[in-house]
Amino acid sequence: MTDADFIQNTRDSYDKIAEEYTRQLPNGLGGRVVDLKLVEAFAELVKSRGTEPVADLGSGPGHVTAYLHSLGLQVFGVDLSPRMVALARQTHPQLRFHVGSMTALDLPDETLGGIFSLFSVIHIPDAELPSLCKEFARVLAPGGYLFLCFQTDTTTRLRITERYGHDITLDYHWHDPTHVTTLLTEAGLHVEAHCVLEPPEGANRPRAILLARKG
């Protein structure tokens, strides 16, 4: 199995585990105060520049999309998994959710006021990161903001072949935030904040959060 299969593998795996994932992980933010305050800051920055839409990339069951909406953002969700999108639409019928890949968004250039991605780029191989950062820059309007959160570790890759009793093929990539910062800069985004938070209780990997702005 090669990295070229990562989109299909990720889609198929989340389709299989969508129901169990939604039941067992009802809130992607987990109620962590620091995380919530950083998300609130992102929302305020986006709102301060206008009413352009925000894309929640890797929106899963839609709970974080709904939270962003509660903060006053004109947000919609995008996820690879059709089953996840179906569940999100059932649970949050007032919001829009679309099947799609963050690596090739079906959006015109410079249309988004913000991009939010919580623990989704962990399924993107390192070799795909440069083009992903360019795609973020393509769809962001000038002055638009990117909020990127992902686990980081000295181990760079993990493959899961079973979860919730289902056979899956799901790769996790623990990216170096300094390297991602360099790639975002090369794509035309200015990283305004770069922090690494210690693992929360029950977890074993730090969380990197990058806030970037398109010049």
C-alpha positions as CSV (number, residue, x, y, z in Angstrom):
1,M,0.0,0.0,0.0
2,T,1.4,3.4,-1.0
3,D,0.7,7.0,0.0
4,A,-1.1,7.4,-3.3
5,D,-4.0,5.4,-1.7
6,F,-4.4,7.7,1.3
7,I,-7.5,9.5,0.2
8,Q,-9.4,6.3,-0.6
9,N,-8.2,4.5,2.5
10,T,-9.2,7.5,4.7
11,R,-12.6,7.7,3.1
12,D,-13.3,4.0,3.4
13,S,-12.1,3.8,7.0
14,Y,-14.2,6.6,8.3
15,D,-17.3,5.4,6.4
16,K,-16.9,2.1,8.3
17,I,-16.5,3.6,11.8
18,A,-18.7,6.7,11.4
19,E,-21.5,5.7,13.8
20,E,-19.2,4.5,16.6
21,Y,-16.8,7.4,16.1
22,T,-19.7,9.9,16.5
23,R,-21.1,8.1,19.6
24,Q,-17.7,7.9,21.4
25,L,-16.3,11.2,20.4
26,P,-19.2,13.6,20.6
27,N,-17.1,16.8,20.9
28,G,-13.8,17.1,19.0
29,L,-12.7,20.1,21.2
30,G,-13.1,18.1,24.4
31,G,-14.0,21.1,26.5
32,R,-10.3,22.1,26.9
33,V,-10.3,25.7,28.0
34,V,-7.1,26.8,26.2
35,D,-8.2,25.2,23.0
36,L,-11.6,26.8,23.2
37,K,-10.1,30.2,23.8
38,L,-7.8,29.9,20.8
39,V,-10.8,28.9,18.6
40,E,-12.7,31.9,19.9
41,A,-9.8,34.1,19.0
42,F,-9.8,32.7,15.4
43,A,-13.5,33.4,15.2
44,E,-13.1,37.0,16.3
45,L,-10.3,37.6,13.8
46,V,-12.4,36.2,10.9
47,K,-15.5,38.2,11.9
48,S,-13.4,41.4,12.2
49,R,-12.7,41.3,8.5
50,G,-16.2,40.6,7.2
51,T,-18.8,37.9,6.6
52,E,-17.0,35.7,4.1
53,P,-17.6,31.9,4.6
54,V,-15.4,29.6,6.7
55,A,-14.7,26.0,5.7
56,D,-14.4,23.4,8.5
57,L,-12.1,20.9,6.7
58,G,-12.4,17.3,8.0
59,S,-15.7,18.2,9.7
60,G,-16.7,14.6,10.6
61,P,-20.0,14.4,12.4
62,G,-20.3,18.2,12.4
63,H,-20.1,19.0,16.1
64,V,-17.1,21.4,15.7
65,T,-18.8,23.0,12.7
66,A,-21.8,23.7,14.9
67,Y,-19.6,25.2,17.6
68,L,-18.0,27.5,15.0
69,H,-21.5,28.5,13.9
70,S,-22.5,29.3,17.5
71,L,-19.5,31.8,17.6
72,G,-21.1,33.7,14.7
73,L,-19.2,32.3,11.7
74,Q,-20.8,31.6,8.4
75,V,-19.4,28.1,8.4
76,F,-19.8,24.9,6.3
77,G,-18.3,21.5,6.7
78,V,-16.3,19.4,4.2
79,D,-15.4,15.8,4.8
80,L,-14.0,12.9,2.8
81,S,-16.5,10.4,4.2
82,P,-20.0,10.3,2.7
83,R,-21.3,8.5,5.8
84,M,-19.8,11.2,8.1
85,V,-21.4,13.9,6.0
86,A,-24.8,12.1,6.2
87,L,-24.6,11.9,10.0
88,A,-23.6,15.6,10.2
89,R,-26.6,16.6,8.1
90,Q,-29.0,14.6,10.2
91,T,-27.7,16.0,13.5
92,H,-27.2,19.6,12.3
93,P,-29.8,20.2,9.5
94,Q,-29.4,24.0,9.8
95,L,-25.8,23.8,8.5
96,R,-24.2,22.8,5.2
97,F,-22.0,19.8,4.8
98,H,-20.3,18.6,1.6
99,V,-18.3,15.5,0.6
100,G,-14.9,16.5,-0.6
101,S,-11.1,16.5,0.0
102,M,-9.1,19.3,1.4
103,T,-6.4,18.5,-1.1
104,A,-8.6,19.6,-4.0
105,L,-11.5,21.9,-2.8
106,D,-14.4,22.5,-5.1
107,L,-14.2,26.2,-4.4
108,P,-13.3,29.3,-6.5
109,D,-10.1,31.1,-5.8
110,E,-10.0,33.6,-2.8
111,T,-13.5,33.0,-1.6
112,L,-13.0,32.0,2.1
113,G,-12.6,34.3,5.1
114,G,-11.3,31.4,7.1
115,I,-10.2,27.8,7.1
116,F,-10.5,25.6,10.2
117,S,-8.9,22.2,10.3
118,L,-8.9,20.2,13.6
119,F,-7.0,16.9,13.7
120,S,-7.5,16.3,10.0
121,V,-4.1,16.9,8.4
122,I,-2.9,14.0,10.4
123,H,-4.1,11.8,7.6
124,I,-2.1,13.7,4.9
125,P,1.3,12.3,4.1
126,D,4.3,14.6,4.4
127,A,4.9,14.5,0.6
128,E,1.4,16.0,0.1
129,L,1.8,18.9,2.5
130,P,3.3,21.4,0.1
131,S,0.4,21.1,-2.4
132,L,-2.1,21.2,0.6
133,C,-0.7,24.4,1.8
134,K,-0.9,25.9,-1.7
135,E,-4.6,24.8,-1.8
136,F,-5.3,26.6,1.5
137,A,-3.7,29.7,0.1
138,R,-5.6,29.4,-3.2
139,V,-9.1,29.4,-1.6
140,L,-8.4,32.0,1.2
141,A,-9.3,35.6,0.4
142,P,-6.6,38.2,1.0
143,G,-6.5,38.7,4.8
144,G,-8.3,35.4,5.5
145,Y,-7.2,33.2,8.4
146,L,-6.2,29.6,8.7
147,F,-6.5,27.7,12.0
148,L,-4.6,24.4,11.8
149,C,-4.5,21.9,14.7
150,F,-2.7,18.5,14.7
151,Q,-0.9,16.1,16.9
152,T,2.9,16.1,16.7
153,D,5.5,13.5,17.8
154,T,9.0,12.2,17.1
155,T,7.4,9.1,15.5
156,T,6.2,10.3,12.1
157,R,3.7,7.6,11.1
158,L,1.2,5.1,12.6
159,R,-1.1,2.7,10.7
160,I,-4.3,1.5,12.3
161,T,-5.9,-1.7,10.9
162,E,-8.7,-2.1,13.4
163,R,-11.0,0.2,15.2
164,Y,-14.4,-0.3,16.9
165,G,-14.4,-3.8,15.6
166,H,-14.0,-2.9,12.0
167,D,-11.1,-3.7,9.6
168,I,-9.7,-0.5,8.3
169,T,-6.5,1.0,6.8
170,L,-6.0,4.4,8.4
171,D,-2.6,6.1,8.4
172,Y,-1.7,8.9,10.9
173,H,1.1,11.3,10.2
174,W,2.5,13.4,13.1
175,H,3.8,16.5,11.4
176,D,6.6,18.8,12.6
177,P,4.9,22.2,13.2
178,T,8.1,24.0,12.3
179,H,8.2,22.3,8.9
180,V,4.5,23.0,8.4
181,T,5.1,26.7,9.2
182,T,7.8,26.8,6.5
183,L,5.5,25.3,4.0
184,L,2.7,27.7,4.8
185,T,5.1,30.6,4.5
186,E,6.3,29.3,1.1
187,A,2.6,29.1,0.0
188,G,2.1,32.8,0.8
189,L,0.6,32.6,4.3
190,H,2.1,34.4,7.3
191,V,2.1,32.4,10.4
192,E,1.0,34.7,13.2
193,A,0.9,32.2,16.1
194,H,2.7,28.9,16.6
195,C,2.2,26.9,19.8
196,V,2.5,23.4,21.1
197,L,0.2,22.3,23.9
198,E,1.0,19.4,26.2
199,P,-1.1,16.2,25.7
200,P,-4.4,16.4,27.5
201,E,-5.4,13.7,30.1
202,G,-5.7,10.3,28.4
203,A,-3.6,11.3,25.4
204,N,0.1,10.8,24.6
205,R,1.0,13.3,21.9
206,P,1.3,17.1,22.0
207,R,-1.1,19.3,20.0
208,A,0.4,21.9,17.6
209,I,-1.8,24.9,16.7
210,L,-0.9,27.3,13.9
211,L,-2.7,30.5,13.1
212,A,-1.9,31.9,9.7
213,R,-3.1,34.8,7.6
214,K,-3.0,35.3,3.9
215,G,-1.3,38.6,3.0
